[in-house]
Amino acid sequence: MSHEINRLPTPSLDKSFEPQAFEAKLYAFWNENGCFDSYDESLPGQKSFSMVIPPPNVTGVLHMGHALTNAIQDILVRWQRMKGANTLWLPGTDHAGIATQTQVEKAIAKEGKGPTGRPLTRHDLGREKFLERTWQWKEDHAGQITNQLKRLGSSLDWKRERFTMDEGLSKAVREVFVRLHSEGLIYRGERIINWCPRCQTALSDLEVIPTERKGKLWNIRYEIVDGEKVVGSVVIATTRPETMLGDTAIAVHPEDERYTEFHGKQARLPLVGRNIPVIVDSYVDREFCTGALKITPAHDFNDYDLGVKHKLPFISVMGKEGKITDEGGVYAGLKFSEAREKIVSDLDTAGVLVKVEDHANKVGLCQRCETVAEPLLSKQWFVKLCYSDIN
């Protein structure tokens, strides 16, 4: 006797998984049913867990790095929910300040020419129109970022979404600033900082990208004088001859016998005619070039430290607009590049340009626009990092 076996029908499966056919509907179901919601108050005995998303900048859209880090955060958040905690993962985006402004300006520049034939700038639009364009940029890119996070399945509480320039957050920033200032943890001082002449803003060290470039070493002769009498000379090598307008000393190593006779003497600054002291300091590298160093405290970080240590004058000759200041005498008003060319020519004419050498050195570039960052003095706000420094 034969028996016929009834088999279950074989389900029809696609050859490949198509996530777009399921994920959007599933995410909408989670969101509509409050699966990602958090509550202002936890239940008795219930633990709380909260985490703020590192807010993506509205300068663009998410990349693979965001996908990785948000997946890790999502794992932590979902684990806490599964354990029964009142869990908040707060979504939001960051205005990114100058970085966003730079992106908007690049977009505007592609739209046409200004009155002088150059690409359009924010100045052609005017303040109000430019602000409108920036807010529109924020709306467009924040929306894209939100959609990308949802496509990733990130279990964020979207009812609490924030933007870093929301009034509540701005008020909190002001409150914290005032508190820290009252406690002596924030102070304002004139310090040497990285400055971008194009973005017109101070840059943190992290925003300056060291980039190797082919350049020159200009070797310049400084006369050593005793009163009006010339008693010798020192050759100084520099990669930035335009900064010599702000020189306030020459430094040599105390054990460098080549310059022992010049200790405490005065050097005459070429082209400017100002006398500056010859100081001794073990910071000087005797093996680099001639072993003598020009000191420009207002425009070099190491020179700034030496200037403070030796109580030297600080002469600011490099302006925030990318031009030589009135302290630069006949070179005032020239762009930095123009001043360099003119100064080198004048040094050659004066017979004090000893030689010019090819030299590769690292130049700091603005992370946002790749303009050369200039060290200069500026009043800025600083945070004290050590309580022992607080009076």
ChimeraX attribute file (.defattr): number of C-alpha atoms within 10 A of each C-alpha:
attribute: neighborCount
match mode: 1-to-1
recipient: residues
	/A:1	2
	/A:2	4
	/A:3	5
	/A:4	5
	/A:5	6
	/A:6	6
	/A:7	6
	/A:8	6
	/A:9	6
	/A:10	6
	/A:11	6
	/A:12	6
	/A:13	7
	/A:14	7
	/A:15	6
	/A:16	6
	/A:17	9
	/A:18	9
	/A:19	8
	/A:20	9
	/A:21	9
	/A:22	10
	/A:23	15
	/A:24	14
	/A:25	11
	/A:26	12
	/A:27	18
	/A:28	12
	/A:29	12
	/A:30	14
	/A:31	18
	/A:32	11
	/A:33	10
	/A:34	12
	/A:35	14
	/A:36	20
	/A:37	19
	/A:38	22
	/A:39	10
	/A:40	7
	/A:41	9
	/A:42	13
	/A:43	11
	/A:44	6
	/A:45	7
	/A:46	12
	/A:47	13
	/A:48	17
	/A:49	16
	/A:50	14
	/A:51	14
	/A:52	12
	/A:53	16
	/A:54	14
	/A:55	16
	/A:56	19
	/A:57	21
	/A:58	25
	/A:59	21
	/A:60	16
	/A:61	15
	/A:62	17
	/A:63	10
	/A:64	8
	/A:65	9
	/A:66	16
	/A:67	14
	/A:68	11
	/A:69	12
	/A:70	19
	/A:71	17
	/A:72	12
	/A:73	17
	/A:74	19
	/A:75	12
	/A:76	14
	/A:77	22
	/A:78	17
	/A:79	13
	/A:80	18
	/A:81	17
	/A:82	9
	/A:83	11
	/A:84	13
	/A:85	20
	/A:86	19
	/A:87	25
	/A:88	23
	/A:89	24
	/A:90	20
	/A:91	23
	/A:92	20
	/A:93	22
	/A:94	18
	/A:95	20
	/A:96	15
	/A:97	12
	/A:98	14
	/A:99	16
	/A:100	20
	/A:101	21
	/A:102	18
	/A:103	18
	/A:104	22
	/A:105	18
	/A:106	16
	/A:107	14
	/A:108	19
	/A:109	16
	/A:110	11
	/A:111	11
	/A:112	11
	/A:113	14
	/A:114	14
	/A:115	8
	/A:116	7
	/A:117	8
	/A:118	10
	/A:119	16
	/A:120	20
	/A:121	20
	/A:122	19
	/A:123	11
	/A:124	14
	/A:125	14
	/A:126	10
	/A:127	11
	/A:128	10
	/A:129	13
	/A:130	19
	/A:131	15
	/A:132	11
	/A:133	19
	/A:134	19
	/A:135	14
	/A:136	13
	/A:137	20
	/A:138	22
	/A:139	12
	/A:140	13
	/A:141	19
	/A:142	23
	/A:143	15
	/A:144	16
	/A:145	20
	/A:146	20
	/A:147	12
	/A:148	17
	/A:149	19
	/A:150	18
	/A:151	13
	/A:152	17
	/A:153	18
	/A:154	23
	/A:155	25
	/A:156	26
	/A:157	18
	/A:158	17
	/A:159	13
	/A:160	13
	/A:161	13
	/A:162	16
	/A:163	18
	/A:164	16
	/A:165	15
	/A:166	9
	/A:167	10
	/A:168	11
	/A:169	13
	/A:170	12
	/A:171	12
	/A:172	11
	/A:173	14
	/A:174	11
	/A:175	12
	/A:176	11
	/A:177	14
	/A:178	14
	/A:179	13
	/A:180	15
	/A:181	14
	/A:182	11
	/A:183	11
	/A:184	15
	/A:185	18
	/A:186	16
	/A:187	13
	/A:188	11
	/A:189	11
	/A:190	12
	/A:191	17
	/A:192	23
	/A:193	22
	/A:194	26
	/A:195	27
	/A:196	25
	/A:197	18
	/A:198	17
	/A:199	19
	/A:200	12
	/A:201	12
	/A:202	21
	/A:203	19
	/A:204	12
	/A:205	12
	/A:206	9
	/A:207	15
	/A:208	21
	/A:209	17
	/A:210	17
	/A:211	12
	/A:212	11
	/A:213	12
	/A:214	10
	/A:215	15
	/A:216	17
	/A:217	19
	/A:218	22
	/A:219	21
	/A:220	23
	/A:221	20
	/A:222	20
	/A:223	20
	/A:224	23
	/A:225	19
	/A:226	14
	/A:227	10
	/A:228	8
	/A:229	9
	/A:230	13
	/A:231	15
	/A:232	13
	/A:233	15
	/A:234	19
	/A:235	21
	/A:236	20
	/A:237	23
	/A:238	18
	/A:239	17
	/A:240	13
	/A:241	19
	/A:242	22
	/A:243	26
	/A:244	22
	/A:245	23
	/A:246	23
	/A:247	25
	/A:248	24
	/A:249	26
	/A:250	23
	/A:251	22
	/A:252	27
	/A:253	21
	/A:254	16
	/A:255	12
	/A:256	16
	/A:257	10
	/A:258	14
	/A:259	18
	/A:260	13
	/A:261	10
	/A:262	22
	/A:263	15
	/A:264	11
	/A:265	17
	/A:266	23
	/A:267	26
	/A:268	22
	/A:269	22
	/A:270	20
	/A:271	15
	/A:272	14
	/A:273	9
	/A:274	13
	/A:275	19
	/A:276	21
	/A:277	19
	/A:278	22
	/A:279	20
	/A:280	21
	/A:281	14
	/A:282	12
	/A:283	13
	/A:284	16
	/A:285	15
	/A:286	17
	/A:287	9
	/A:288	10
	/A:289	14
	/A:290	15
	/A:291	19
	/A:292	24
	/A:293	25
	/A:294	23
	/A:295	25
	/A:296	27
	/A:297	28
	/A:298	27
	/A:299	25
	/A:300	20
	/A:301	18
	/A:302	13
	/A:303	22
	/A:304	22
	/A:305	14
	/A:306	20
	/A:307	20
	/A:308	12
	/A:309	10
	/A:310	13
	/A:311	9
	/A:312	19
	/A:313	16
	/A:314	17
	/A:315	20
	/A:316	22
	/A:317	27
	/A:318	28
	/A:319	20
	/A:320	21
	/A:321	16
	/A:322	19
	/A:323	20
	/A:324	26
	/A:325	20
	/A:326	14
	/A:327	15
	/A:328	22
	/A:329	13
	/A:330	13
	/A:331	21
	/A:332	17
	/A:333	18
	/A:334	17
	/A:335	17
	/A:336	22
	/A:337	13
	/A:338	14
	/A:339	21
	/A:340	18
	/A:341	13
	/A:342	15
	/A:343	20
	/A:344	18
	/A:345	13
	/A:346	15
	/A:347	18
	/A:348	14
	/A:349	10
	/A:350	11
	/A:351	11
	/A:352	18
	/A:353	20
	/A:354	14
	/A:355	13
	/A:356	15
	/A:357	12
	/A:358	11
	/A:359	12
	/A:360	13
	/A:361	15
	/A:362	12
	/A:363	17
	/A:364	21
	/A:365	20
	/A:366	26
	/A:367	18
	/A:368	19
	/A:369	14
	/A:370	14
	/A:371	16
	/A:372	20
	/A:373	25
	/A:374	25
	/A:375	23
	/A:376	24
	/A:377	26
	/A:378	17
	/A:379	11
	/A:380	13
	/A:381	11
	/A:382	13
	/A:383	12
	/A:384	13
	/A:385	10
	/A:386	8
	/A:387	9
	/A:388	7
	/A:389	9
	/A:390	10
	/A:391	6
